[in-house]
Amino acid sequence: MSEQNPSGNIFDWAVLKRLFQFIRPYKFRFYVLVFVILVGAALAPAIPLLIKQTIDGPVSSGDYTGLARMMLIMVGVLVLQSLIQFVNTYLAGWLGQNIIRDIRIQLYQKIIHLRLKFFDDTPIGRLVTRTISDIETLADVFSEGIAAIAGDILQLVLIITVMFYTDWKLSLISLSTIPLMLISTYIFKEKVKKSFNIVRNAVANLNAFVQEHITGMSLVQIFNSEKIEYKKFVAINKEHRDANIKSIMYYSVYYPVAEVIAALGTGLVVWFGAKQMLNSEVSYGTVTAFIMFINIFFRPIRMLADRMNTLQMGIVSTDRIIKLLDSDEYTANDGKYTTHLKGEVDFKDVWFAYNQENYVLKDISFKVNQGETVAFVGATGAGKSSIINLLSRFYEINKGEIRIDGIDIKQYDLKHLREQIGVVLQDVFLFSDTIENNITLGDTSISRENIIEAAKLVGVHDFIMQLPNGYEYNVQERGATLSVGQRQLISFVRAMVQDPKIIVLDEATSSVDTETEELIQNAISLLMKGRTAIVIAHRLSTIQKAHKIIVLDKGQIMEEGNHEELLEKDGFYANLYRMQYKEALV
């Protein structure tokens, strides 16, 4: 996924158009926000004008009643401005938070439906950045971006209009420093825009590194790589720090420069206004008003630069989010079949490659009849796990056809297909949640009674009840509080409560002790009863009763038959069997 904004343009209309689509459910509130901001902008010149009238009127004439009246009017205007500011801040924040909630939901829904190949190619840390940091940036777009920029521009136009209407000479003097302000603002905007892209990339890299290395912390410690990984982290963190400091430096330079330019404008007004006052060409109230006009005029210019950068950040983040939302890296679900499966599996001339170049499966053909068990054996990388990934359509085949009950698996509804295939993997993943929720995975149609019945059949119910809170026990992240065998047994319960017609076992007993293996073997026998089973195992002793054993090597089928037939052939399988038999004797 590209980390760069292709246009680099604040007004990327295609991206802005998509951004406004997210606003559509809240368009009434958005219009109210725009109206409130515009009203607030229209009131900006009010106080300087009232000050002018007060000084030139009641103050000059000594009219205390008129002075009190003008004070009340100014207090009323200030209260109204404060109320508008409150509504503006609250409504912009409310709008931003609701929109980013909606976008985050859409984005997460998209992510969980992406095919596994996408996750093979995309660091998880970058997806975290998209889902958290990039979406948070959008909240500022609505609170300090689009509507606020429109308000600032209207405020500038109104102030300039009022200033020229009041005194065109003082207006020209006051605005003579605008070119300096515009030049400095443009330079600041461009510099910060570049630094922002660097910061976002640094954040994504930092997230990816931290996520990956915390997940693999056991490996880091096993190989005493703490110092090496620490140095890598320091280097990546330094890049992140330097990128942020560069951005801070631009802000540190710009704001003092802007203040100096504004002060220069004020000084010119005081100098020129004083000369005019001495010549009785302008009133004291007018000069005072212009000093105030300069302050409120340069403030939105300074804010515009910041808000333009906020909008730029939002455009970059929105562009990245849209790319993810528009990604076509998902498994097409055009199938309509939801018929009851019997479990007959048929691979016909299947070719498959993860990277479109190097095939890991080459012309694979085999058939498993309903209720039969087929086992796959072979060296690591032979293509065993790829077969089960293809059966559940986690990946799409390049050539050939996979059928279940004589129907191409692409013609089945994807959800229905996966519901009928129960998978038990060697590396069991448990969420930081209760045992019950890890078994049901949120499926409310599975009752506690069904869970207990399945757990008793597997032989794990007594163990679960010995835990604090039983089925409500939180297993922590990845099931850290349970042993490998315990996690494996829970995965069998998880598969059994789904009542699948096809069961897939991938190295289900390769990482457990003998006692736990016996429990698991009993669970496997129960799970396979009456179901079509596809088994992948390194331990040949666990698959000797399989109806058919298929030997894979470098993505090709080398031999197939039952245990006795393959031993008689004295080929690949027989060699594997003799090697394991020798290991067992040792």
Disulfide bonds with the S-S distance in Angstrom:
none
